[in-house]
């Protein structure tokens, strides 16, 4: 567990092993580190120097043999903060370039759980109300990242994004508490029973997303998301959406 986390923070595998060894064992000589971390002695020196440069350990000078000790693990939080600060410096310019480089009309594909998280990011970036035809509560599949989902809804609420959804008929019976899954601004109705499908369609801003391979509260790694960007087409879909809304069953009080 520690090793994976340390490496996510930018430590090499050897650096991660040595840092964990120093945290656990305290002051250690190069020989002790090599034994406890199971790393060849000649590889310990380079990794120790990199840890010193990163501020994660320090050298204790001695007339016999120098030893090394770990810095308080709180330093790891500082590493994250430093990376975030560096990212914040370039992020506005990157976003500006991204917006300038985005064509007026385009089409592309996402897939699986990571694809769904990309769509959440897109909805937040666009910041417009989200419409959905054939909703199935698939965003609440237990296999989807709950942390990412909660963060998405929290930011959507902050931006006052409304979710206006036409659910498949079965949702009201198979997920009776589904409105509670949507923190904040949700308006919904139900499509007639005979119009339930394994697909769905979302509209936000100038974007249209069509989903395939879905079922009630279920999405998987094979689910494909086709994304189109077109202002005129999105406006047309919203017009059709409101017609379907008027023909659908209102939510029970």
TATA-V708973 format. One record per residue. N is the residue number from 1. RES is the residue in one small letter. NEAR is the number of other C-alpha atoms within 8 Angstrom. Layout:
BEGIN
n=[N | N]
res=[RES | RES]
near=[NEAR | NEAR]
END
This chain:
BEGIN
n=[1 | 2 | 3 | 4 | 5 | 6 | 7 | 8 | 9 | 10 | 11 | 12 | 13 | 14 | 15 | 16 | 17 | 18 | 19 | 20 | 21 | 22 | 23 | 24 | 25 | 26 | 27 | 28 | 29 | 30 | 31 | 32 | 33 | 34 | 35 | 36 | 37 | 38 | 39 | 40 | 41 | 42 | 43 | 44 | 45 | 46 | 47 | 48 | 49 | 50 | 51 | 52 | 53 | 54 | 55 | 56 | 57 | 58 | 59 | 60 | 61 | 62 | 63 | 64 | 65 | 66 | 67 | 68 | 69 | 70 | 71 | 72 | 73 | 74 | 75 | 76 | 77 | 78 | 79 | 80 | 81 | 82 | 83 | 84 | 85 | 86 | 87 | 88 | 89 | 90 | 91 | 92 | 93 | 94 | 95 | 96 | 97 | 98 | 99 | 100 | 101 | 102 | 103 | 104 | 105 | 106 | 107 | 108 | 109 | 110 | 111 | 112 | 113 | 114 | 115 | 116 | 117 | 118 | 119 | 120 | 121 | 122 | 123 | 124 | 125 | 126 | 127 | 128 | 129 | 130 | 131 | 132 | 133 | 134 | 135 | 136 | 137 | 138 | 139 | 140 | 141 | 142 | 143 | 144 | 145 | 146 | 147 | 148 | 149 | 150 | 151 | 152 | 153 | 154 | 155 | 156 | 157 | 158 | 159 | 160 | 161 | 162 | 163 | 164 | 165 | 166 | 167 | 168 | 169 | 170 | 171 | 172 | 173 | 174 | 175 | 176 | 177 | 178 | 179 | 180 | 181 | 182 | 183 | 184 | 185 | 186 | 187 | 188 | 189 | 190 | 191 | 192 | 193 | 194 | 195 | 196 | 197 | 198 | 199 | 200 | 201 | 202 | 203 | 204 | 205 | 206 | 207 | 208 | 209 | 210 | 211 | 212 | 213 | 214 | 215 | 216 | 217 | 218 | 219 | 220 | 221 | 222 | 223 | 224 | 225 | 226 | 227 | 228 | 229 | 230 | 231 | 232 | 233 | 234 | 235 | 236 | 237 | 238 | 239 | 240 | 241 | 242 | 243 | 244 | 245 | 246 | 247 | 248 | 249 | 250 | 251 | 252 | 253]
res=[x | x | x | x | x | x | x | x | x | x | x | x | x | x | x | x | x | x | x | x | x | x | x | x | x | x | x | x | x | x | x | x | x | x | x | x | x | x | x | x | x | x | x | x | x | x | x | x | x | x | x | x | x | x | x | x | x | x | x | x | x | x | x | x | x | x | x | x | x | x | x | x | x | x | x | x | x | x | x | x | x | x | x | x | x | x | x | x | x | x | x | x | x | x | x | x | x | x | x | x | x | x | x | x | x | x | x | x | x | x | x | x | x | x | x | x | x | x | x | x | x | x | x | x | x | x | x | x | x | x | x | x | x | x | x | x | x | x | x | x | x | x | x | x | x | x | x | x | x | x | x | x | x | x | x | x | x | x | x | x | x | x | x | x | x | x | x | x | x | x | x | x | x | x | x | x | x | x | x | x | x | x | x | x | x | x | x | x | x | x | x | x | x | x | x | x | x | x | x | x | x | x | x | x | x | x | x | x | x | x | x | x | x | x | x | x | x | x | x | x | x | x | x | x | x | x | x | x | x | x | x | x | x | x | x | x | x | x | x | x | x | x | x | x | x | x | x | x | x | x | x | x | x]
near=[4 | 7 | 10 | 7 | 8 | 10 | 11 | 7 | 9 | 6 | 10 | 7 | 8 | 10 | 12 | 13 | 10 | 13 | 12 | 10 | 12 | 14 | 10 | 6 | 7 | 9 | 9 | 12 | 10 | 11 | 8 | 8 | 15 | 12 | 8 | 8 | 9 | 7 | 11 | 7 | 9 | 6 | 8 | 14 | 9 | 8 | 11 | 11 | 8 | 9 | 12 | 11 | 7 | 7 | 9 | 14 | 13 | 10 | 9 | 8 | 7 | 7 | 5 | 4 | 7 | 10 | 12 | 13 | 13 | 13 | 9 | 6 | 9 | 6 | 10 | 9 | 8 | 8 | 9 | 9 | 8 | 8 | 8 | 8 | 8 | 8 | 8 | 8 | 7 | 8 | 8 | 8 | 7 | 8 | 8 | 8 | 8 | 8 | 7 | 7 | 6 | 6 | 6 | 7 | 8 | 8 | 8 | 7 | 8 | 12 | 12 | 12 | 10 | 8 | 10 | 10 | 10 | 9 | 8 | 9 | 9 | 8 | 11 | 12 | 6 | 8 | 10 | 10 | 10 | 13 | 12 | 14 | 11 | 14 | 12 | 12 | 12 | 12 | 9 | 9 | 10 | 6 | 4 | 9 | 7 | 7 | 6 | 8 | 11 | 8 | 8 | 11 | 11 | 9 | 9 | 11 | 11 | 7 | 8 | 7 | 12 | 11 | 11 | 11 | 13 | 14 | 14 | 15 | 10 | 9 | 13 | 9 | 6 | 7 | 9 | 7 | 7 | 10 | 6 | 6 | 7 | 9 | 9 | 7 | 10 | 11 | 8 | 10 | 12 | 12 | 13 | 10 | 8 | 4 | 7 | 11 | 7 | 8 | 11 | 13 | 12 | 11 | 14 | 13 | 11 | 12 | 12 | 13 | 11 | 11 | 12 | 10 | 11 | 14 | 10 | 10 | 11 | 12 | 13 | 9 | 7 | 7 | 12 | 11 | 12 | 11 | 12 | 11 | 12 | 12 | 11 | 7 | 8 | 15 | 9 | 8 | 9 | 10 | 8 | 8 | 10 | 8 | 8 | 8 | 9 | 6 | 6 | 11 | 8 | 7 | 7 | 3 | 2]
END
